[in-house]
Amino acid sequence: MLGFVATDCREKVEADSMNFQEQFCNSNYAAEMNMAGRELFAFIGAVTQLFGSEEAKLSAEDWLDESELMNSHPRSTSRNWRAVTIAASTRLANRLAVRQLCGSDRRRGARIRRLFTPGVRGAAGGMKPV
């Protein structure tokens, strides 16, 4: 009978220990998700304010993509959310730089086409300015 009681007590202690560890892991996970949410929303708020809602939507997708690329387990408590934001910011900067270059190329191309299009004022061989 004493062996049964000891075994029963040991099982309860082990079960309580497992529950405590699970609760601890869940609370750490919840805290980590809270930190991730704060980091994401701060980033998206700044992008929205500076570049508008369309850019913020793209940046949110970038942030989530970067968070998936991090080398830690999804339920890990050691994620560096600031590094995710920095990586997403890099994507944003690259996207904006490409747009700026493409936009300036388009404007330059339009000016060049105007110069060489017959019949356009100021074009080579075009109509003379009045």
C-alpha positions as a LaTeX table, in Angstrom:
\begin{tabular}{lrrr}
\hline
Residue & $x$ (\AA) & $y$ (\AA) & $z$ (\AA) \\
\hline
Met1 & 0.00 & 0.00 & 0.00 \\
Leu2 & 2.83 & 2.41 & 0.84 \\
Gly3 & 4.46 & 1.76 & $-2.55$ \\
Phe4 & 1.19 & 2.61 & $-4.30$ \\
Val5 & 0.88 & 5.91 & $-2.38$ \\
Ala6 & 4.51 & 6.85 & $-3.13$ \\
Thr7 & 4.03 & 6.05 & $-6.82$ \\
Asp8 & 0.79 & 8.04 & $-6.88$ \\
Cys9 & 2.48 & 11.05 & $-5.20$ \\
Arg10 & 5.44 & 10.89 & $-7.58$ \\
Glu11 & 3.08 & 10.86 & $-10.58$ \\
Lys12 & 1.22 & 13.88 & $-9.22$ \\
Val13 & 4.47 & 15.77 & $-8.64$ \\
Glu14 & 5.64 & 14.92 & $-12.16$ \\
Ala15 & 2.26 & 15.98 & $-13.59$ \\
Asp16 & 2.37 & 19.24 & $-11.62$ \\
Ser17 & 5.93 & 19.83 & $-12.80$ \\
Met18 & 4.91 & 19.24 & $-16.42$ \\
Asn19 & 1.94 & 21.61 & $-16.03$ \\
Phe20 & 4.21 & 24.26 & $-14.52$ \\
Gln21 & 6.73 & 23.90 & $-17.33$ \\
Glu22 & 3.96 & 24.07 & $-19.94$ \\
Gln23 & 2.45 & 27.16 & $-18.29$ \\
Phe24 & 5.91 & 28.74 & $-18.10$ \\
Cys25 & 6.53 & 28.04 & $-21.78$ \\
Asn26 & 3.09 & 29.34 & $-22.71$ \\
Ser27 & 3.59 & 32.53 & $-20.69$ \\
Asn28 & 7.02 & 33.07 & $-22.29$ \\
Tyr29 & 5.49 & 32.46 & $-25.70$ \\
Ala30 & 2.71 & 34.94 & $-24.97$ \\
Ala31 & 5.24 & 37.54 & $-23.81$ \\
Glu32 & 7.33 & 36.94 & $-26.94$ \\
Met33 & 4.29 & 37.35 & $-29.20$ \\
Asn34 & 3.39 & 40.54 & $-27.36$ \\
Met35 & 6.89 & 41.91 & $-28.01$ \\
Ala36 & 6.66 & 40.88 & $-31.66$ \\
Gly37 & 3.30 & 42.59 & $-32.01$ \\
Arg38 & 4.57 & 45.81 & $-30.48$ \\
Glu39 & 7.61 & 45.79 & $-32.76$ \\
Leu40 & 5.51 & 45.11 & $-35.87$ \\
Phe41 & 2.89 & 47.74 & $-35.06$ \\
Ala42 & 5.53 & 50.38 & $-34.28$ \\
Phe43 & 7.24 & 49.64 & $-37.59$ \\
Ile44 & 4.00 & 49.73 & $-39.59$ \\
Gly45 & 2.91 & 52.93 & $-37.85$ \\
Ala46 & 6.14 & 54.65 & $-38.82$ \\
Val47 & 5.99 & 53.40 & $-42.42$ \\
Thr48 & 2.35 & 54.51 & $-42.73$ \\
Gln49 & 3.17 & 57.96 & $-41.42$ \\
Leu50 & 6.20 & 58.41 & $-43.67$ \\
Phe51 & 5.22 & 56.59 & $-46.87$ \\
Gly52 & 1.47 & 55.85 & $-46.78$ \\
Ser53 & $-0.77$ & 52.87 & $-46.30$ \\
Glu54 & 0.11 & 50.99 & $-49.49$ \\
Glu55 & 3.79 & 50.97 & $-48.57$ \\
Ala56 & 2.86 & 49.97 & $-45.01$ \\
Lys57 & 0.95 & 46.94 & $-46.32$ \\
Leu58 & 3.96 & 45.81 & $-48.36$ \\
Ser59 & 6.25 & 46.43 & $-45.40$ \\
Ala60 & 4.03 & 44.38 & $-43.09$ \\
Glu61 & 4.31 & 41.47 & $-45.52$ \\
Asp62 & 8.08 & 41.98 & $-45.61$ \\
Trp63 & 8.23 & 41.98 & $-41.80$ \\
Leu64 & 6.27 & 38.74 & $-41.56$ \\
Asp65 & 8.44 & 37.15 & $-44.26$ \\
Glu66 & 11.58 & 38.18 & $-42.42$ \\
Ser67 & 10.24 & 36.84 & $-39.12$ \\
Glu68 & 9.78 & 33.45 & $-40.77$ \\
Leu69 & 13.36 & 33.55 & $-42.10$ \\
Met70 & 14.89 & 34.00 & $-38.65$ \\
Asn71 & 16.90 & 30.96 & $-37.56$ \\
Ser72 & 15.10 & 30.29 & $-34.29$ \\
His73 & 12.27 & 27.94 & $-33.43$ \\
Pro74 & 8.82 & 29.60 & $-33.70$ \\
Arg75 & 8.13 & 29.09 & $-29.96$ \\
Ser76 & 11.60 & 30.24 & $-28.98$ \\
Thr77 & 11.96 & 32.98 & $-26.40$ \\
Ser78 & 15.16 & 34.33 & $-27.90$ \\
Arg79 & 13.94 & 35.96 & $-31.09$ \\
Asn80 & 15.43 & 39.32 & $-31.91$ \\
Trp81 & 12.42 & 41.23 & $-33.21$ \\
Arg82 & 14.47 & 44.36 & $-33.82$ \\
Ala83 & 16.58 & 42.39 & $-36.32$ \\
Val84 & 13.35 & 41.44 & $-38.12$ \\
Thr85 & 12.40 & 45.12 & $-38.30$ \\
Ile86 & 15.85 & 46.06 & $-39.59$ \\
Ala87 & 15.63 & 43.41 & $-42.31$ \\
Ala88 & 12.13 & 44.59 & $-43.31$ \\
Ser89 & 13.41 & 48.20 & $-43.31$ \\
Thr90 & 16.17 & 47.16 & $-45.68$ \\
Arg91 & 13.58 & 45.70 & $-48.04$ \\
Leu92 & 11.60 & 48.94 & $-47.80$ \\
Ala93 & 14.67 & 51.05 & $-48.55$ \\
Asn94 & 15.55 & 48.88 & $-51.55$ \\
Arg95 & 11.99 & 49.09 & $-52.88$ \\
Leu96 & 11.94 & 52.88 & $-52.52$ \\
Ala97 & 15.37 & 53.23 & $-54.16$ \\
Val98 & 14.28 & 51.14 & $-57.14$ \\
Arg99 & 11.12 & 53.21 & $-57.51$ \\
Gln100 & 13.11 & 56.42 & $-57.39$ \\
Leu101 & 15.56 & 55.20 & $-60.00$ \\
Cys102 & 12.82 & 53.88 & $-62.27$ \\
Gly103 & 10.86 & 57.11 & $-61.89$ \\
Ser104 & 13.84 & 59.28 & $-62.75$ \\
Asp105 & 14.65 & 57.02 & $-65.71$ \\
Arg106 & 11.08 & 57.37 & $-66.96$ \\
Arg107 & 11.20 & 61.17 & $-66.68$ \\
Arg108 & 14.58 & 61.28 & $-68.40$ \\
Gly109 & 13.29 & 58.94 & $-71.11$ \\
Ala110 & 10.24 & 61.14 & $-71.68$ \\
Arg111 & 12.45 & 64.22 & $-72.07$ \\
Ile112 & 14.70 & 62.40 & $-74.52$ \\
Arg113 & 11.71 & 61.17 & $-76.54$ \\
Arg114 & 10.34 & 64.74 & $-76.69$ \\
Leu115 & 13.67 & 65.98 & $-78.02$ \\
Phe116 & 13.67 & 63.48 & $-80.86$ \\
Thr117 & 10.00 & 63.32 & $-81.71$ \\
Pro118 & 9.15 & 65.27 & $-84.89$ \\
Gly119 & 6.36 & 67.79 & $-84.50$ \\
Val120 & 6.99 & 68.43 & $-80.80$ \\
Arg121 & 8.08 & 71.92 & $-79.77$ \\
Gly122 & 11.76 & 72.01 & $-79.04$ \\
Ala123 & 12.41 & 68.69 & $-80.77$ \\
Ala124 & 15.23 & 68.40 & $-83.25$ \\
Gly125 & 13.63 & 69.08 & $-86.61$ \\
Gly126 & 10.30 & 69.78 & $-84.88$ \\
Met127 & 8.22 & 72.91 & $-84.83$ \\
Lys128 & 10.04 & 76.14 & $-84.08$ \\
Pro129 & 9.12 & 77.91 & $-80.82$ \\
Val130 & 6.89 & 80.92 & $-81.32$ \\
\hline
\end{tabular}
